[in-house]
Amino acid sequence: MAGSKSVDLAIIGGGFTGCSAALHAAESGATVCLLEAERIGHGGSGRNVGLVNAGLWLPPDEIVSQMGEAAAHRLMGPLGEGPEKVFGLIKRHGIECESVQNGTLHCAHSPAGFREIETRFRQGNRMGAPLELLDAAEARSRVGSARIHGALLDRRAGTIQPLAYARGLARAAAAAGAEIHELSAVSNLFRQNNGWLLKSNGHPVRARTVLIATNAYHLGIKSPFRPRFVPVAFSQYATSPLDDVARADILPGGEGCWDTAQVMNSFRVDEAGRLIVGAIGSREALTGGFHNAHARRLLRRLFPALDGAEFEYAWHGTIAMTSDHVPKIVAFGPNALACFGYSGRGIGPGTVFGAAAAKALVGAGENVLPVEPVEHYSERFTGARAVFYELGAAFAHAFGLGLRGKADVPPKS
Ligand SMILES: Cc1cc2nc3c(=O)[nH]c(=O)nc-3n(C[C@H](O)[C@H](O)[C@H](O)COP(=O)(O)OP(=O)(O)OC[C@H]3O[C@@H](n4cnc5c(N)ncnc54)[C@H](O)[C@@H]3O)c2cc1C
């Protein structure tokens, strides 16, 4: 970013939310300037598992009981269509991101986990979500693991290479006319002359409207607002490409998976045939050794044939968790919105929230937003709660919780 600019919409942050907003605003004819402190996809968008899921992490009845019937439907409608929106954009803009829309499997890691997905299945179906409950035999043959006790299949969902998707959205936004600036951290944001003035690399951007889309990677900005959330780490580990025999056995249908363990695990196979496993916890924290050991144990346990396989890549990222696990939109000033707090499910939601925020800001008004914006949002004891999550995950990983005990008893299929 250099020189001075004057635009309809300034966007801070180049992840799914910011890039989706830039694309949709530019397509509607608005002038757009997106400022990213690092590179596109530097935050959660470039580090995630790649599961393009519908809805939220929370079971549907919990969303209704927390938000009320009307607000829950206002949110769950667009998020239910999230995967369609994501895969539609990928197709429309020819984004090369290893996209596979063959569904995702929420895998029961234990008999208790199976009861949990049965409940989700009933609640989801009642709300019109086309979920399928798979028994142990069916789930095991799809996953290629004897450790699965059943699964919930959502055929709307799928997998992507998330960094490639974020970059593809940014390219599509640029092609539609948006200015995209990397290495352009915003340091100041304030109200001036009925609009907003941002400073990036010492240069001014004047904007009629502004969107903060920095989520868990928010860097200090002198501004009237900063997102509040509990930062929770999630680490991932990728093997070298599997041989043909293993590939024929492990997830031959290409579904992406996560499980019902309290300290959740994820696994999927990418286009190159690497098995990528993930779990809550930071591999770079002092407790990282426990998470690294857990990843190896998880691999061995799910797929004994891969015992001894080395991980070629490992990385981690930070999730912005809110207390109720529902994403937030804060209207922190006139024509100014911030979207954050996807609580670990941000591919569909980030794309949907970014598109809706752009629409609202460039003229359609707040009714098009999937949640009612609030003027303030705050979370308490975020640092202490982050430590609690990290230590909890380390404890579970150190003692193999969620991988032992009753989970070992094979259920009747
Ligand atoms: C490890 C991990 C696994 C996950 N797995 C999944 C999954 O499988 N499926 C799913 O749906 N969701 C998943 N998520 C959640 C999802 O990745 C996030 O919710 C989503 O990426 C949030 O997108 P975003 O655009 O809002 O924020 P981000 O992608 O974090 O982007 C924010 C950007 O803002 C930039 N920024 C910050 N401050 C400034 C500043 N001052 N000036 C300019 N730029 C700034 C940052 O550099 C960053 O690039 C996962 C998250 C993590 C961390």
The ligand as an SDF file (V2000), in Angstrom:
LIG
                    3D

 53 58  0  0  0  0  0  0  0  0999 V2000
   -6.0310  -24.6320   12.7170 C   0  0  0  0  0  0  0  0  0  0  0  0
   -7.4250  -24.2240   12.3380 C   0  0  0  0  0  0  0  0  0  0  0  0
   -8.2710  -25.1600   11.7710 C   0  0  0  0  0  0  0  0  0  0  0  0
   -9.5390  -24.7660   11.3320 C   0  0  0  0  0  0  0  0  0  0  0  0
  -10.2920  -25.6540   10.6210 N   0  0  0  0  0  0  0  0  0  0  0  0
  -11.4430  -25.2260   10.0470 C   0  0  0  0  0  0  0  0  0  0  0  0
  -12.1660  -26.0800    9.1820 C   0  0  0  0  0  0  0  0  0  0  0  0
  -11.7660  -27.1950    8.8720 O   0  0  0  0  0  0  0  0  0  0  0  0
  -13.3190  -25.6290    8.6720 N   0  0  0  0  0  0  0  0  0  0  0  0
  -13.7870  -24.3760    8.9300 C   0  0  0  0  0  0  0  0  0  0  0  0
  -14.8600  -24.0170    8.4410 O   0  0  0  0  0  0  0  0  0  0  0  0
  -13.0940  -23.5160    9.7160 N   0  0  0  0  0  0  0  0  0  0  0  0
  -11.9410  -23.9120   10.2730 C   0  0  0  0  0  0  0  0  0  0  0  0
  -11.2240  -23.0480   11.0370 N   0  0  0  0  0  0  0  0  0  0  0  0
  -11.7240  -21.6830   11.2540 C   0  0  0  0  0  0  0  0  0  0  0  0
  -11.4070  -20.7740   10.0800 C   0  0  0  0  0  0  0  0  0  0  0  0
  -10.1370  -21.0280    9.5690 O   0  0  0  0  0  0  0  0  0  0  0  0
  -11.4990  -19.3120   10.5240 C   0  0  0  0  0  0  0  0  0  0  0  0
  -12.7220  -19.0970   11.1700 O   0  0  0  0  0  0  0  0  0  0  0  0
  -11.4160  -18.3950    9.3240 C   0  0  0  0  0  0  0  0  0  0  0  0
  -10.2270  -18.6020    8.6350 O   0  0  0  0  0  0  0  0  0  0  0  0
  -11.5380  -16.9410    9.7270 C   0  0  0  0  0  0  0  0  0  0  0  0
  -11.3490  -16.1690    8.5570 O   0  0  0  0  0  0  0  0  0  0  0  0
  -11.1820  -14.6210    8.6510 P   0  0  0  0  0  0  0  0  0  0  0  0
  -11.0270  -14.1170    7.2690 O   0  0  0  0  0  0  0  0  0  0  0  0
  -12.2940  -14.0310    9.4480 O   0  0  0  0  0  0  0  0  0  0  0  0
   -9.8580  -14.3860    9.5110 O   0  0  0  0  0  0  0  0  0  0  0  0
   -8.3470  -14.7820    9.1590 P   0  0  0  0  0  0  0  0  0  0  0  0
   -8.2380  -15.7900    8.1050 O   0  0  0  0  0  0  0  0  0  0  0  0
   -7.6620  -15.0650   10.4390 O   0  0  0  0  0  0  0  0  0  0  0  0
   -7.7620  -13.4430    8.5380 O   0  0  0  0  0  0  0  0  0  0  0  0
   -7.5220  -12.2990    9.2930 C   0  0  0  0  0  0  0  0  0  0  0  0
   -6.4060  -11.5260    8.5880 C   0  0  0  0  0  0  0  0  0  0  0  0
   -6.3270  -10.2250    9.1510 O   0  0  0  0  0  0  0  0  0  0  0  0
   -4.9860   -9.8140    9.0360 C   0  0  0  0  0  0  0  0  0  0  0  0
   -4.7750   -8.6880    9.9440 N   0  0  0  0  0  0  0  0  0  0  0  0
   -4.8080   -8.6850   11.2840 C   0  0  0  0  0  0  0  0  0  0  0  0
   -4.5960   -7.4360   11.7700 N   0  0  0  0  0  0  0  0  0  0  0  0
   -4.4110   -6.6400   10.6950 C   0  0  0  0  0  0  0  0  0  0  0  0
   -4.1400   -5.2480   10.5460 C   0  0  0  0  0  0  0  0  0  0  0  0
   -3.9870   -4.4380   11.5900 N   0  0  0  0  0  0  0  0  0  0  0  0
   -4.0300   -4.7400    9.2920 N   0  0  0  0  0  0  0  0  0  0  0  0
   -4.1950   -5.5520    8.2060 C   0  0  0  0  0  0  0  0  0  0  0  0
   -4.4300   -6.8690    8.2950 N   0  0  0  0  0  0  0  0  0  0  0  0
   -4.5560   -7.4180    9.5300 C   0  0  0  0  0  0  0  0  0  0  0  0
   -4.2070  -11.0660    9.4230 C   0  0  0  0  0  0  0  0  0  0  0  0
   -2.8670  -11.0170    8.9590 O   0  0  0  0  0  0  0  0  0  0  0  0
   -5.0320  -12.1600    8.7600 C   0  0  0  0  0  0  0  0  0  0  0  0
   -4.5280  -12.5490    7.4970 O   0  0  0  0  0  0  0  0  0  0  0  0
   -9.9740  -23.4310   11.5300 C   0  0  0  0  0  0  0  0  0  0  0  0
   -9.1460  -22.4900   12.1560 C   0  0  0  0  0  0  0  0  0  0  0  0
   -7.8660  -22.8840   12.5420 C   0  0  0  0  0  0  0  0  0  0  0  0
   -6.9720  -21.8570   13.1620 C   0  0  0  0  0  0  0  0  0  0  0  0
  1  2  1  0
  2  3  1  0
  2 52  2  0
  3  4  2  0
  4  5  1  0
  4 50  1  0
  5  6  2  0
  6  7  1  0
  6 13  1  0
  7  8  2  0
  7  9  1  0
  9 10  1  0
 10 11  2  0
 10 12  1  0
 12 13  2  0
 13 14  1  0
 14 15  1  0
 14 50  1  0
 15 16  1  0
 16 17  1  0
 16 18  1  0
 18 19  1  0
 18 20  1  0
 20 21  1  0
 20 22  1  0
 22 23  1  0
 23 24  1  0
 24 25  2  0
 24 26  1  0
 24 27  1  0
 27 28  1  0
 28 29  2  0
 28 30  1  0
 28 31  1  0
 31 32  1  0
 32 33  1  0
 33 34  1  0
 33 48  1  0
 34 35  1  0
 35 36  1  0
 35 46  1  0
 36 37  1  0
 36 45  1  0
 37 38  2  0
 38 39  1  0
 39 40  1  0
 39 45  2  0
 40 41  1  0
 40 42  2  0
 42 43  1  0
 43 44  2  0
 44 45  1  0
 46 47  1  0
 46 48  1  0
 48 49  1  0
 50 51  2  0
 51 52  1  0
 52 53  1  0
M  END
$$$$
